[in-house]
Amino acid sequence: MIWILSVVPFWSATLIPTFDGNLVLPPHLGNPTERAQLSPYRCTTLELCQIFGTSAARKLILTGFLDFRQQLAANGFRHGFQWLGGSFLEDKETRHNAPPADLDVVTLYRNVTMAAVQAFATANHGLWDLDAVKNQFRLDHYYVDIAYNPELTVEQARYWVGLFSHTRDNIWKGMLRIELNTADDDDAARQHLLTIP
């Protein structure tokens, strides 16, 4: 069962809303002019795993996501957040009679120098290369340096929100936001995944 979100200030943590009639997260919760009712909905990794860790296939993807987050934090990506989207956040099993194959993630980071990013990309090819990340962690993952250039940040946000806010068959849907570097939540999420058969 998916929890329904209560109306709270847009900067506070919220719960993941229930699927709408299209079997997707709603793009908003009734009033699209109220920030608290708009996607992306803030949640923790524990809430993500509690709501979407409903099968062995989903558990595998979530474990990869937690492993990837651990590697990011270990390599200095501690400030920022991640946007989550894709069919993982839909009831794909009902809509398409198949489990999701991966989780779509954009890491929007700051306070990492360009030299550190280049060193990270060179030393950690498996965390930077799209195919390697997909194979190892089951993520369709991209990076955005939100402190690099304001205009580029706006364009990147426009692109990713536009992409994540629709299904392949043009149904409006919502997405999630999770803060980076939340080791305690991530540990609790791992413990929860161990309870899933």
N, C-alpha and C positions, 0 to 999 in steps of 0.2 A: 504494500500500500504506500502511495506517495503522500507526503504531508502537504497540507494547504498552508500557504504563507500568510502570516498576519501583516497588517499594514504597520510599518515601522519606518523611522527615518532612513533615508537612502544610504547612509554611511554605516549602518549597523548590520550585524550578521542576521541572516534570515534563514528560514527553512525552505527546502526545495518544494515548489508547488506541485500539485497533482497534474497528471496528464489531462489535456483537454479532450474534446470530442474527436480530434484528429489523431489522438494517441501520441501527442508531442507535448513538450513543456509549452505553456502559453507564452506568447511574446510580451504580454502584460496581464495584469490582474484586474482589469476592469476600466482603469483610467490611465491611458498612455501619457497623460500630461503630469502624472504624479511619479516622481523618481523612485519612490519606494515600491511602486507597483510595476516597474519596468525590468525586463531582462537587460543585462545578465544578473541573475540572482546569486547573491553571496551565499556561500556554504563552506563547510569544512570538508576535509578529506574523509573524516569519519561519517558525516552525513551522506556524502557521495556513496561511500561503500555500503552504508545501511540501506539506502534507497535502491541503488542500481546493482548491487552485488547479489543478484538473484539466480545466477546459474554458474556452472563451472567455466563456461566461456567468458562470462563477464568478470568472474573472479580473476581469471588469468590476465585480462586486460587491466583491471584495477591494480593487480600486483605489479605489473609492468610500469604503470603510472607512478606508483609509490616508489619503486626502485629508481625511476628516472628523476623524480623530485629529490631523492636522497643524493643522487649524483650531482644534480644542479647545485644544491646547497653546499656540498663538499668542494665544489669548484668556484665558489664565490657568488653564485646567483641567489642572493638572499633577500633582495629588495625588489618588490614588485608583486605581480599576481599572474594568474593564468586564466585564460578564457577557455572553456570547454564547450564543444559542440559536436555535431555529427549525429549519425544514427544511433550511437551509444546512448544518447539522451532521449531516444524515442522508444516506444514499445515496438521495436523492430520485429520481435518474435511474432506479434499479432499482425502488424501491418504488412510484413513481407515474408512471414513464415521462415525466418532465419535469424540466428543470433548476430549481433554486431561483430565485425572483424577487427575493429580498432576503435580508438578514442581520438577525436580531433582536438588538438591542444595548441594554443598560442601562448608562449611565455613572454610577457611584457615586463621587462626588467629595467633597472636603473642602478647607478653606482657601481658599474663595472666598466673599467677603462677599455678603450679600443685595443690597446696592447694586450690586456688580460683576455679579452674576447678572442683575439687572434691566437694567443698562446693556447687558450682553452680549445679552440677549434683544431689546432695542429696536434695537440697532445691527446685529444679525446675525439678522434674521428667518429667513433661509434655513438657519440652524443650529439654530433653536429650534422652528420650526413643523414639525409631524409630516409633513404632506404635502410641504412643500418639501424636507425632508431625504430623504424617500423618493424624490422625483423626481430630485434632484440626486445623491445619494450611494447610492441603492438600499439604504437602511437603514430598518428599523422601529425608531426610536430614542427612548429616554426617559432623563430625568435623575433622579437621587436624590441629595440633599445628605445624606450620612451623618453630618455633624456637627451638623445642625440640631436634631434632637430624637430621643433614644434610642428612645422608644416608637414614633414614626413610622418610624424606621429599621427596627425589628424588623418592623413591619407591612408595609413596602415589601419587605423581604427575603422575608418569608413569601409575599407575592403573587408576586413575580418567580420565586422558586425553584419555587413551585407551578406556575406557568404554563410555565416553561421545562423542567420535569422530565417533561413528558408530550407525546406527539404528539397530533394531533387525534383519533386513534382510540384514545386512552388507553393507549398503550404507554409504560412508564417509560423515560426516557432521561437522559443526562448533558448537561452544558453546559461551557463553557470560561470561564476567567478570564484576562484580559490586563491588565497594569499600564498606567497612563497614562504619557505622556511618556517614551517609549522610542525616541527619535529614531534611534539607531544601528540598533536592530532593525528599525524601520520602513523605514529606507533599504535595509537588506539584503533586506527583504521585497519592496520595489519592484524591486530588481535581480533577484530571483528571478522575479517576475511577467513581467519582460521576456523571460525564457527560454521562456515558455509560448507555443506557436504560437497 
